[in-house]
Structures are given as structure tokens and as C-alpha cells.
Amino acid sequence: MSAKQLRWRPGTDLWGPQRYRVLISGRVVGETTGSSLKSSATKLSGGRRVTYQVVAIDSRGQETPSRTQRVRFDGAAPTLAVNVSGKRRRGSPLRISARARERRGSGVAQIKVRYGDSGATVRQRGARFRGTHAFRRPGTFTLRVTAYDRAGNTRVKSVRLRIS
């Protein structure tokens, strides 16, 4: 869930459209007839644990609250460091390491590495990646490393590699 967009599944009412009142930590942050609400980032600061509740209001004014849920909002992407070592020659294995961190947030979910040649894309769970790759032909390739946190935020680092 992003720090600015709140979403929920709409209820069903045979007698007309419903309104929804959204409460964060017991305070009303808005009302809408849709199934999402945009809120300001100041109300939902990153890394903060809050309670979240949606109250459905039918055309007669009857209110049906959802269960109160605890949510940790995360609007910041993780930091990412990439290191490439080894001889940059055709057929020589390069050692690739990446480390992602989040100071306050949902935590790092996975790291994805694309080598830029016909090599497969590698996904690894957690905040660290260590692997090797040997390029089969000379040329210039772009190594692309992407870190994903559990809230869906991403950070991408690209490294240009010249293989002789």
C-alpha cells in the first residue's frame, strides 16, 4: 500500500450507491463514493504504524465499519549498492554483489538482476544478492539491478560493462 493511495473492496447495496468514510488512527481523513482515496503524505508518514478503518454508509445513512487493521505505510524506496569485480573479458566470470537497505519501512522483499545479454534474469529473496556471470561475447552491456521492498517501492541501479 502506498503512502498516498488507500484502496479497499467496495461493498454491495441493492438500494443505491454507498459512501465510504476512511479513518486513520481514529481520525477521519476523507469520504468518497469510490473504492480508493488519495491522502496527503503528511497524514501518512513513511515507516509509521497506524490503524486503518473504512466505514461504509448506505443511502439511508446506516454505517457499517470494517475491522480495524494495523498498517505500516512506506513511501520510500530502498537504498541499493552494487559491486562488480573480476576480469571484464569474454568467458571470464564476473562476481556481482548487491545490497539493499531500508531504514524505516516495510523491509526489502527481493533483488532482481538483469545482465543485459541473453542471460536469464535472476531474482533472489532478501536484501543481499551474490552471483557470477560470464558474458559469451565482447561488447558493451548494461547490468540492471532492481531492489523491491514489501510495499512495492523500487530502486534501480544500472552499471555499464565493457567486455573485451
C-alpha positions as CSV (number, residue, x, y, z in Angstrom):
1,M,0.0,0.0,0.0
2,S,1.5,3.3,-1.0
3,A,1.7,6.3,1.4
4,K,-0.7,8.4,-0.7
5,Q,-3.3,5.9,-2.1
6,L,-5.7,3.9,0.1
7,R,-7.8,1.1,-1.6
8,W,-10.5,-1.3,-0.5
9,R,-13.1,-3.6,-2.0
10,P,-16.5,-1.9,-2.4
11,G,-19.5,-3.4,-0.6
12,T,-22.8,-4.2,-2.3
13,D,-26.0,-2.3,-1.7
14,L,-29.2,-3.0,-3.7
15,W,-30.7,0.4,-2.9
16,G,-28.1,2.7,-4.3
17,P,-24.5,3.8,-4.2
18,Q,-22.5,3.7,-1.0
19,R,-20.2,6.3,0.5
20,Y,-17.1,5.4,2.4
21,R,-15.5,7.2,5.3
22,V,-11.8,6.5,5.9
23,L,-10.3,6.7,9.4
24,I,-6.6,6.6,10.2
25,S,-5.7,6.2,13.8
26,G,-9.3,7.1,14.7
27,R,-9.4,10.3,12.8
28,V,-11.4,10.9,9.6
29,V,-9.2,11.6,6.6
30,G,-11.8,11.7,3.9
31,E,-15.0,10.4,2.3
32,T,-15.6,9.1,-1.2
33,T,-18.1,7.1,-3.3
34,G,-15.2,5.2,-5.0
35,S,-13.1,2.4,-3.8
36,S,-9.9,4.4,-3.2
37,L,-8.9,7.7,-1.5
38,K,-5.8,9.9,-2.0
39,S,-4.5,11.3,1.1
40,S,-1.6,13.7,1.8
41,A,1.8,12.4,2.6
42,T,1.9,14.4,5.9
43,K,-1.0,12.3,7.2
44,L,0.7,9.1,6.2
45,S,4.3,9.5,7.0
46,G,6.7,6.7,6.0
47,G,7.5,3.9,8.4
48,R,4.7,4.8,10.8
49,R,2.4,2.2,12.2
50,V,-1.2,3.3,12.2
51,T,-4.7,1.8,12.4
52,Y,-6.8,1.9,9.3
53,Q,-10.6,1.5,9.0
54,V,-13.3,2.1,6.3
55,V,-16.9,2.8,7.2
56,A,-19.5,2.0,4.5
57,I,-22.5,4.3,4.6
58,D,-25.6,3.3,2.6
59,S,-28.3,5.6,1.1
60,R,-30.3,5.6,4.4
61,G,-27.3,6.7,6.4
62,Q,-26.7,3.3,8.1
63,E,-23.0,2.8,8.8
64,T,-21.1,-0.5,8.7
65,P,-17.5,-0.2,9.9
66,S,-14.8,-2.6,8.7
67,R,-12.4,-4.3,11.1
68,T,-9.6,-2.0,12.3
69,Q,-6.3,-3.1,10.8
70,R,-2.8,-2.2,11.7
71,V,-0.7,-0.9,8.7
72,R,2.8,0.3,8.2
73,F,2.9,2.9,5.5
74,D,6.0,3.0,3.3
75,G,6.5,5.6,0.6
76,A,10.3,5.5,0.3
77,A,12.3,3.2,-2.0
78,P,15.2,1.1,-0.5
79,T,18.8,2.2,-1.0
80,L,20.9,0.0,-3.2
81,A,24.6,-0.6,-3.6
82,V,26.0,-2.7,-6.5
83,N,29.6,-4.1,-6.8
84,V,31.1,-5.8,-9.9
85,S,34.5,-7.4,-9.7
86,G,36.6,-9.7,-12.0
87,K,38.2,-9.5,-15.4
88,R,35.9,-8.0,-17.9
89,R,36.8,-10.5,-20.7
90,R,34.7,-12.8,-22.7
91,G,34.2,-16.1,-20.8
92,S,35.6,-14.8,-17.5
93,P,33.2,-14.9,-14.7
94,L,32.3,-11.6,-13.1
95,R,31.3,-11.5,-9.4
96,I,28.2,-9.4,-8.8
97,S,27.0,-8.4,-5.4
98,A,24.2,-6.1,-4.4
99,R,22.8,-5.0,-1.1
100,A,19.6,-3.2,-0.4
101,R,18.5,-1.5,2.8
102,E,15.6,0.3,4.3
103,R,15.9,2.5,7.3
104,R,12.3,2.8,8.2
105,G,9.8,0.9,6.1
106,S,8.3,-2.4,5.1
107,G,11.6,-4.1,4.5
108,V,13.4,-5.4,1.4
109,A,11.5,-8.2,-0.4
110,Q,13.8,-9.2,-3.2
111,I,16.5,-8.2,-5.6
112,K,16.3,-8.8,-9.4
113,V,19.4,-8.8,-11.7
114,R,19.3,-8.5,-15.5
115,Y,22.7,-9.0,-17.1
116,G,21.9,-7.2,-20.4
117,D,22.8,-10.1,-22.6
118,S,20.7,-13.1,-23.4
119,G,21.4,-14.4,-19.9
120,A,18.4,-15.2,-17.7
121,T,17.0,-12.7,-15.2
122,V,17.8,-13.7,-11.6
123,R,15.5,-13.0,-8.7
124,Q,16.7,-13.6,-5.1
125,R,14.6,-13.0,-1.9
126,G,16.1,-10.9,0.8
127,A,18.3,-7.8,0.9
128,R,21.5,-9.4,-0.5
129,F,22.5,-10.8,-3.9
130,R,25.7,-12.6,-4.7
131,G,26.3,-14.3,-8.0
132,T,28.5,-14.8,-11.0
133,H,28.0,-14.3,-14.7
134,A,30.2,-14.9,-17.8
135,F,29.5,-12.9,-20.9
136,R,29.8,-15.1,-24.1
137,R,30.7,-12.3,-26.5
138,P,32.5,-9.0,-26.4
139,G,30.6,-5.7,-26.3
140,T,29.0,-3.2,-24.0
141,F,26.3,-4.4,-21.7
142,T,24.1,-2.8,-19.1
143,L,23.7,-4.7,-15.9
144,R,20.5,-3.6,-14.2
145,V,19.8,-4.4,-10.6
146,T,16.4,-3.7,-9.0
147,A,15.5,-3.8,-5.3
148,Y,11.9,-4.2,-4.3
149,D,10.5,-3.6,-0.8
150,R,7.4,-5.2,0.6
151,A,5.3,-2.2,-0.2
152,G,6.1,-2.3,-3.9
153,N,8.6,0.6,-4.0
154,T,11.6,0.0,-6.2
155,R,15.2,1.3,-6.7
156,V,17.1,0.6,-9.9
157,K,20.9,0.8,-10.4
158,S,22.5,0.4,-13.8
159,V,26.2,-0.5,-14.4
160,R,27.6,-0.3,-18.0
161,L,30.1,-3.1,-18.6
162,R,32.6,-3.2,-21.4
163,I,33.6,-6.8,-22.2
164,S,36.6,-7.4,-24.4
